[in-house]
């Protein structure tokens, strides 16, 4: 009787362990745009579109100069992608003195518009909360032309 119970227990455990591994399809993505400041080969931010209309922005955290630390945030739809682009274009036209805070679903984006060497630039701050301590990372400063290139509008 013990042997039968032991055999059933082993069979049950083996079938549960085998059921944990599943084959998944890798989602296909398309490069929308990327920025490599100064013409060098090191990309500092890039944008991808997935099949389900999710847009992923990967950026090199500008907080560190010696460490390569990639961070990312995503937008859930093409409408959100176009809305972010229109906020950026309006910001370059109006140059708001205060940061623009955007709720992107799984976090927040702070858009910091400023003038640098006579040109208009923007820096993205990515945060997981509204608290100052929630800042995950931030990007380099980008010009209007670089933003157009990132969003595939050039």
N, C-alpha and C positions, 0 to 999 in steps of 0.2 A: 504494500500500500504506500509506503514511504517513497519507494522508487517511482511509482506512478505520479505522485504529487510532485516530486522533484523534477521529473521529466516535463510535466505540464508547466511548472513554474519557469523552467529554463526556456521552453518553447515560447511562452508568453513574453518573457523578458527579451528574447532575441527578436521577436516580431515587433515589439515596441521600439527597440533600438534601431532596427532597420528602417522603420517608418519615419525617422527624424530627418533623413537626408532626402532632399528633393532637387530635381533638376529644374533650373530656372533659365529663362531666356534673358540674354543681356539686352537691355533696351538700346535701340539705335539712336544715335545723336548726330546732329549736324552743327558744324561750327558756323556761328553767325558772324562773329568778329573777335579780334584780339588787338591788344595794344602792347607794343614793345617800345617804350620810350627811348629816345635818342638813337633809334635805328639799330640798337643792339639786338642780339638774338634772344635775350631773356624777356619772356612775356611777363607783364605785371598784372594783366587782367584779361580774361577771355569769357566769351558767352557762347553757350550751346543751347540748341533747341532739341528736345526729345520728341518722340513720336506722339506722345499724349499732350503736346503743346505746353509742356513745362519748360521753363527757361532757367538754366543754371549759370550763375556767374561765379567763376573761380578767380580769386585775386591773391596776389602775393602781399602778405601783411607788411605794410610799410613801417610798422612799429620797430622792426628789427632790421639792422643793416648787415649783420653777419650771418643771420640764421634765415634759411629758406623755410617759411611757414605759410602754407597755402590754406586759405579759408574760403568758404563758399556760402552763398545764399541763393534762394530760388524764388521764382515767380510762377504761380500756378496756371496762368492762362496767357494767351496772346493779347487779350484786352489789358491785363496788368502790365505786360511788356510795353505796349504802346502808350499806356498811361504814364509809366515811368519816363519814357522817352519825351513825352510832351511836358512833364514837370521839369525835366532837364532843360529843354529848349526854352520854356517860359522863364526859368531861373536865369539862364544866360542873358535873356533880354532884359529882365527886371533887376537882376542882381540884388536879391533880398539880403538885408543886413543880418537877419536872424536865420538860424539853421532851419531847414524844412524837414519836418519829421513825417515819415511815411510808415504805415503799418503794412507789412508784407506777408502777414499770416503767421509764419513761424518766427517772426522777429521784427525788428525795426531798422529802417534806413534813415540816417541823418545826412542830408545833403548840405554841404558847406560850400557856398559860392564865395569866391573872393577874386581879387585882382593880383596878379603876380607878374612882374616884369612888363607891365603895360597890357597884359592880356587877361582875358577872363578864364578862370579855372574852377574846377569843382573837385572836391574830395568826398568820397563816400565813407561814412562811419557805419559799421554794421553792429547791431546790438541785439541781445536777446531779451532785454527788459528796458523799462523807461529809466531805470536807475543809472547813474554815471558809471557804476561799477560793472554794469552789464555789457560794456563795450567788448565785442569779440575781436575786432580788428578794424583797420582802416586802410584805404588805398593811397596811392600816390595822387598828385594833383594832375588832372587831365583837362585839355583844352576842348573847345567846341568840335574841332575837326577829329580829335581822337575819340570823342563820344560818338560822333557820327559813324566812325569806322567800327567801333565796338558794337553798335546797334545795327550794322549792316546797311546803313543809309548812304554810304559813300560809293 
